[in-house]
Amino acid sequence: MNFKLRVWRQKNRQSRGKLLVYEARDISPNTSFLEMLDIVNENLLARGDEPIAFDSDCREGICGTCSLTINGEAHGPDHPAAVCELYMRKFRDGETIVVEPFRVRSFPIIKDLVIDRSALDRIVQAGGFI
């Protein structure tokens, strides 16, 4: 499968970001969305370009650090699954996929697709329930 990705790139909190286009080629339908981003990053590094920054931790659908907005939907089209549980078979071959950070005022963008979750961390540490 081949995809055109429009990915949000932003150097830091202060800079303005923009969508840049990347290609993901020869991706198996059984590849997870995060594995596909890993493949794109390997290709970027091989060309000497900076990889796309994104968060992931458990890659098992438990922790929630992989939250992204995919084609305008929080976590992508496979509700209620986390992004790490989203597989490329959910997309059409040749599809353009827009990948953006999860945008809420309380979680500012740090870099690219990485957001600052410290507001959530403070609630959890204080004993709050999410």
Secondary structure, 3 states (H helix, E strand, C coil): CCEEEEEEECCCCCCCCEEEEEEECCCCCCCEHHHHHHHHHHHHHHCCCCCCCCCCCCCCCCCCCCCEEECCEECCCCCCCCHHHCEHHHCCCCCEEEEEECCECCECEEECCEECCHHHHHHHHCCCCC
